[in-house]
Amino acid sequence: MVNPNPSAEFIERLFWLIKLRWIAAAGVLLTILLSSLGFKFFLPLLSLYTLAALLVICNLIYIILIKRFGSACRMLESAQADNDELFGAMNWIINIQISFDLFILIALIHFSGGIENPILFYSIFHMIIASILLSRKESFLQATFAAALFGIMVTLEYFGVLPHYCLKSFVAVDLHKNLTYIGGISFVFVTTLYIAVYMTTSISARLRQREKTLMEANVLLNEKDRSKSEYVLRVSHDIKEDLAAIQSCLEPVEGGITGELNPKQLDLIQRAVHRTTKLLFFVKALLEATRIKLSKEIKMEHFSFKDIVSEAVGQISLKAKEKNISITSFVEPSIGEVRGAKEYLRETIANLLANSVKYTPREGRIGINVTDKGNSMLIKIEDTGIGIPKDDLPSIFEEFYRASNAKEVERDGTGLGLSIAKQVIERHNGKIWVESKQGKGSTFYILLPK
Ligand code: ADP
């Protein structure tokens, strides 16, 4: 499958058609009103208003059908089942919609002057829509259907089987029996239909081909990115194992278990332990980021959100105390139990809080506030820290990105924490963003579905 979500795109196009039909219905009503009031055409108003009402009713029915189609698609997609049959059925419905729209247009034309009414050429819009939504063959069939409907209307009016409603103040003489006029208009009308379909289908075929090529390239890029991530995962896993082994060898030496060290030896060992710890921290973060990127699904469970907030606050409280930073936390009681990846969410909140502690000077303040927003909740983490420079704000959630002022305050940092947080939140269909003023503080927001 080339398109990652074809049903969503298809539904979007169907709603576009619905929107166009609302505009058409409004246009029809306005035209009937204006022409009956302003031009005094003496048209069969009841028939015209009935047709406009039919257009509105059909549109409402189509909306119901599209919504049902959308939920059926979502069900099949979540069950990873094939929904080709559903697409086939919907294609039929589009064909019927366009044919019926053409029928209503020709009926409107019949009740408002027949061949004398230039609105006839509005059927080109139907041809353009058909060419965008349907196959080339189906679009030509729609053009043939429009030409046939037009031909039937003109013939029946010509032989008097159908009455002719002349647009008297618009045309000087009654034209529906004038064979030269009928021949000329029919020729231009029919050729215009076919040329419009030919041109639009050619353009949309070219665009579809280009879109397909781009999507294929995108799939290829994603595959390459995935194999790169798999490589990073393997390498960082091996490095982590070795680093952990080095650390476990260095620690007893630093602690004097293997014999007393002279000050020079102790200094060197302490530096080695510090660097190893720092590297291990970085490799673990890299491993975590890559793991989330590669995991297709994350384990979801029900848990109390208030509990994970207190746990996350507990995780950083010691460091905050060392800097005399006050932490306040509030979770709206109505939030209660939520469903999500508990460990990941706790780590994300702990990470954001740890950043606040890291980038807030002594005696500062940090607050975490969780408010109920119905189906979702808003988590707000604010601090009175160094803030983020305006220029750095757009890149702050990118991997390895660190703002210039952060590097001055804290030399050690991976630049991975926020990118992991973003991935975790997006996996929950949530949103994360930040508002910050350099020197004043930062506020991180997370909108998370419950
Ligand atoms: P790290 O903190 O290890 O550098 P993160 O990915 O957690 O990496 O954060 C990325 C960058 O975002 C930080 O380097 C810093 O510039 C900025 N940042 C994150 N949180 C804060 C905060 N609370 N206050 C100021 N800057 C922050």
Residues whose N, C-alpha, C, O or C-beta is under 5 A from the ligand:
A	BS01	ADP	N355 S356 Y359 G385 G387 I388 I396 Y401 R402 A403 A406 G413 T414 G415 L416 G417 L418 S419 S442
